[in-house]
Amino acid sequence: MSEIVTLKENRDFRRLYSRGRAYTSALLVTYVMRNRCGSVRIGITTGKKIGKAVLRNRSRRIIREAFRQLSDSVKPGFDLVFVARGKTPFVKSTDVLRAMKKELKDAGVLQ
């Protein structure tokens, strides 16, 4: 497994939103783009449309857990941003894992 780095800068998120490729499902939106460093960089965002802080934090936890289970099979050298949708806080992490796996496979990021 390669190193996983967290995206924190606003410019990194904006770059992925504008130049990255988007893959959508009912539970999750995934933006994917190659990076020049040899590590996987991920970011998770939840908007105010999701709900109050409790629901937004639950959405982030669910997405983080789903990615943790897939992190060994992700190719190095990609930036990923996961955006929670309205249904995300109300489902289990296995449902998000299934959606995430499909989106990452469509993007060609999984090994």
C-alpha positions in Angstrom: 0.0 0.0 0.0 1.3 3.5 -0.8 1.1 6.5 1.4 -2.3 8.2 1.8 -2.3 11.9 2.3 -5.3 14.1 3.1 -6.2 17.0 0.9 -6.7 20.2 3.0 -6.1 23.2 0.7 -9.1 24.8 -1.0 -7.1 25.2 -4.2 -6.6 21.4 -4.4 -10.4 20.8 -4.1 -11.2 23.5 -6.7 -8.6 22.0 -9.1 -10.3 18.5 -8.8 -13.8 20.0 -9.2 -12.7 21.9 -12.4 -10.2 19.5 -14.1 -11.0 16.1 -12.5 -13.4 13.5 -13.8 -16.6 13.0 -11.9 -18.4 9.7 -11.2 -21.8 9.9 -9.5 -24.1 7.5 -7.7 -27.1 8.1 -5.4 -24.8 8.0 -2.3 -21.6 9.6 -3.4 -19.8 11.7 -6.0 -16.2 10.9 -6.7 -13.8 13.3 -8.5 -10.6 11.6 -9.8 -7.4 13.1 -11.2 -3.8 12.0 -11.6 -1.2 13.7 -9.5 2.6 14.0 -9.9 3.5 12.6 -6.5 3.5 8.9 -6.0 0.9 8.8 -3.2 -2.9 8.7 -3.0 -4.4 12.0 -1.8 -8.0 12.0 -0.6 -10.5 14.6 0.5 -14.0 14.3 1.8 -16.6 17.1 1.6 -20.1 17.3 3.0 -22.3 20.3 2.2 -24.9 22.0 4.4 -27.6 20.3 2.3 -26.7 17.0 4.1 -28.0 18.3 7.4 -26.7 19.5 10.7 -23.3 18.8 12.0 -24.2 15.4 13.4 -25.3 14.1 10.0 -22.3 15.7 8.2 -19.9 14.1 10.6 -21.6 10.7 10.2 -21.3 11.0 6.4 -17.6 11.7 6.7 -17.1 8.8 9.0 -19.0 6.4 6.7 -17.0 7.6 3.6 -13.7 7.3 5.5 -14.5 3.8 6.6 -15.5 2.7 3.1 -12.3 4.1 1.7 -10.2 2.4 4.4 -11.4 -1.0 3.3 -10.5 -0.2 -0.4 -7.2 1.7 0.3 -5.0 -1.3 -0.3 -6.3 -1.8 -3.8 -6.1 1.8 -5.0 -3.3 2.6 -7.5 -0.8 5.2 -6.3 -0.6 8.6 -8.0 -4.3 9.8 -7.9 -6.1 12.6 -6.2 -9.6 11.6 -5.0 -12.4 13.8 -3.6 -15.5 12.2 -2.2 -18.6 14.3 -1.9 -21.5 13.1 0.3 -25.0 13.3 -1.0 -28.4 13.5 0.7 -28.8 9.8 1.4 -25.2 9.2 2.6 -25.8 9.7 6.4 -28.7 7.3 6.4 -27.0 4.2 5.0 -24.4 1.7 6.2 -20.8 1.9 5.2 -21.1 -1.3 3.2 -23.6 0.5 0.9 -21.2 3.3 0.4 -18.4 0.8 -0.1 -20.3 -0.8 -2.9 -20.9 2.6 -4.6 -17.3 3.7 -4.1 -15.9 0.5 -5.5 -18.1 0.8 -8.6 -17.0 4.4 -9.2 -13.3 3.8 -8.6 -13.5 0.8 -10.9 -15.1 2.9 -13.6 -12.4 5.5 -13.1 -9.6 2.9 -13.5 -8.2 3.6 -10.1 -8.5 0.1 -8.6 -5.8 -2.5 -9.2 
